Amino acid sequence: MKRPSSSDAVSNLIGYIIITGVLMVLLVTVMISANDALMVKPAERFTYHNYVDIGNGMSVRIVDIYTLAPVNGSIVSDIDIPYDVLGEGYIITVRRSGVDQEILVVGDRTETVISLAGIGATRAVRGTTTGGGVNRVIYDSGGV
């Protein structure tokens, strides 16, 4: 039986090391790109759509108060909104934008702007709140 030469063992070892190195580079590349594709992008999309839902909910409630508002008197409405989205807080701001008004929902990941359904020309609405629990919207015909 012929003994293998020492150069055969070294060439096999170098082949294994090269293949392992190439596979490690591919694995690291896949892990870096998979994090963005499987974790970051869906989280941003989810946060954006939650902010849209929160802004639309606030807009609907403010417009409801506007339509129910008496000529003389006041209405108080409590609105329950989520404490956080994906573990991060957010801020809701109602601001004037030209003739109309808009609701701006801002967090760490993204921001969303929702129109306040065209009531800005007749009634001024303004204010800021943070996400979390029960918020109160007050309408007073006296302008307070």
Backbone torsions as a table, in degrees:
resi	resn	phi	psi	omega
1	MET	NA	138.0	-176.9
2	LYS	-89.4	132.8	178.0
3	ARG	-79.5	136.8	176.8
4	PRO	-67.7	145.1	179.5
5	SER	-76.5	158.3	-178.2
6	SER	-66.9	-23.3	179.9
7	SER	-72.2	-27.8	177.1
8	ASP	-65.1	-41.7	-179.9
9	ALA	-65.7	-40.2	179.8
10	VAL	-67.8	-41.2	-179.3
11	SER	-66.5	-36.6	175.8
12	ASN	-64.7	-43.4	179.6
13	LEU	-62.4	-44.7	178.9
14	ILE	-64.1	-38.4	176.7
15	GLY	-61.3	-44.7	178.0
16	TYR	-63.3	-40.9	-180.0
17	ILE	-65.5	-42.1	179.7
18	ILE	-65.4	-45.8	179.6
19	ILE	-62.3	-43.0	178.7
20	THR	-63.0	-41.2	178.4
21	GLY	-62.9	-44.3	179.2
22	VAL	-63.2	-43.3	179.5
23	LEU	-65.5	-35.9	177.4
24	MET	-65.8	-40.8	177.3
25	VAL	-62.7	-43.8	177.8
26	LEU	-63.2	-41.6	179.9
27	LEU	-63.2	-43.8	178.7
28	VAL	-64.3	-41.8	178.7
29	THR	-61.5	-44.7	179.6
30	VAL	-65.2	-40.8	-179.6
31	MET	-64.9	-38.8	179.6
32	ILE	-67.6	-44.9	-178.9
33	SER	-74.7	-31.6	-179.9
34	ALA	-68.6	-34.1	178.2
35	ASN	-60.7	-44.4	179.6
36	ASP	-67.3	-44.6	-175.6
37	ALA	-74.6	-34.4	-173.9
38	LEU	-100.8	-17.2	-175.8
39	MET	-120.6	-53.4	-171.0
40	VAL	-73.0	-51.5	-177.3
41	LYS	-61.9	-47.6	177.1
42	PRO	-61.8	-35.1	178.2
43	ALA	-65.6	-41.4	177.7
44	GLU	-64.4	-42.4	179.2
45	ARG	-63.6	-44.3	179.2
46	PHE	-62.0	-43.4	179.5
47	THR	-63.5	-44.4	179.6
48	TYR	-59.2	-48.1	-178.0
49	HIS	-67.7	-33.6	174.4
50	ASN	-65.8	-40.8	177.9
51	TYR	-64.2	-38.4	176.2
52	VAL	-62.0	-44.6	178.7
53	ASP	-62.3	-43.4	179.4
54	ILE	-64.6	-44.6	178.7
55	GLY	-63.5	-41.9	177.5
56	ASN	-64.8	-39.4	177.8
57	GLY	-62.4	-43.5	177.5
58	MET	-64.5	-42.4	180.0
59	SER	-61.0	-45.7	-179.9
60	VAL	-62.1	-42.5	-178.3
61	ARG	-67.9	-38.8	178.2
62	ILE	-67.0	-41.6	178.2
63	VAL	-66.5	-38.0	176.0
64	ASP	-59.8	-44.2	178.2
65	ILE	-62.8	-39.7	179.4
66	TYR	-62.7	-41.9	-178.1
67	THR	-73.2	-28.4	179.7
68	LEU	-90.4	-8.3	-172.1
69	ALA	-63.5	130.6	177.2
70	PRO	-77.4	161.1	178.4
71	VAL	-65.6	-42.5	176.5
72	ASN	-124.6	119.2	179.2
73	GLY	141.1	-164.8	-178.9
74	SER	-147.6	159.7	176.4
75	ILE	-132.2	137.4	175.2
76	VAL	-121.1	128.6	-179.7
77	SER	-131.6	132.2	176.4
78	ASP	-96.5	133.5	-178.0
79	ILE	-121.5	124.9	179.2
80	ASP	-97.2	118.1	179.0
81	ILE	-121.8	157.9	-177.9
82	PRO	-62.6	148.7	178.2
83	TYR	-68.0	-39.8	-177.8
84	ASP	-154.5	167.9	174.7
85	VAL	-124.4	117.9	-176.5
86	LEU	54.5	38.6	176.4
87	GLY	79.0	6.2	-179.3
88	GLU	-119.7	139.8	178.2
89	GLY	-75.9	170.9	179.8
90	TYR	-150.4	166.9	-179.7
91	ILE	-125.6	135.1	177.1
92	ILE	-109.4	126.6	179.7
93	THR	-127.9	132.0	172.8
94	VAL	-102.8	121.7	-174.9
95	ARG	-138.0	161.7	177.7
96	ARG	-85.0	138.9	177.7
97	SER	-134.8	92.1	-175.8
98	GLY	69.8	-124.7	178.6
99	VAL	-83.7	-33.8	-178.2
100	ASP	-88.3	178.6	174.3
101	GLN	-124.7	159.2	-178.7
102	GLU	-142.4	156.4	176.6
103	ILE	-105.6	125.6	-179.9
104	LEU	-110.1	121.6	176.5
105	VAL	-110.8	117.1	-173.8
106	VAL	-123.2	133.3	174.1
107	GLY	-134.1	-168.3	-179.7
108	ASP	-72.0	-34.1	-174.6
109	ARG	-88.3	-38.6	-172.7
110	THR	-158.6	176.2	174.0
111	GLU	-139.2	154.7	-177.2
112	THR	-135.7	139.5	178.0
113	VAL	-117.3	125.9	-179.1
114	ILE	-120.8	133.8	177.8
115	SER	-72.1	146.2	-179.5
116	LEU	-95.3	42.9	167.1
117	ALA	52.1	32.6	169.2
118	GLY	72.4	18.9	178.5
119	ILE	-93.3	0.6	-176.1
120	GLY	-64.9	-25.6	-178.6
121	ALA	-73.1	-27.1	-176.4
122	THR	-105.5	-32.9	-178.4
123	ARG	-132.6	131.7	177.1
124	ALA	-88.0	127.2	177.2
125	VAL	-121.6	133.7	178.1
126	ARG	-152.8	158.4	177.0
127	GLY	150.7	167.0	179.2
128	THR	-141.1	142.2	175.5
129	THR	-147.6	160.1	173.9
130	THR	-98.7	157.5	176.8
131	GLY	-66.4	142.1	174.8
132	GLY	140.4	101.5	169.8
133	GLY	76.6	-148.1	-173.6
134	VAL	-89.6	127.4	174.8
135	ASN	-116.1	150.8	-176.0
136	ARG	-114.7	130.7	173.7
137	VAL	-109.9	126.9	-176.5
138	ILE	-120.4	129.3	172.4
139	TYR	-113.0	130.5	177.1
140	ASP	-132.9	121.8	-177.3
141	SER	-66.1	-18.4	178.2
142	GLY	-76.4	-8.3	176.9
143	GLY	89.6	13.4	-179.6
144	VAL	-80.2	NA	NA
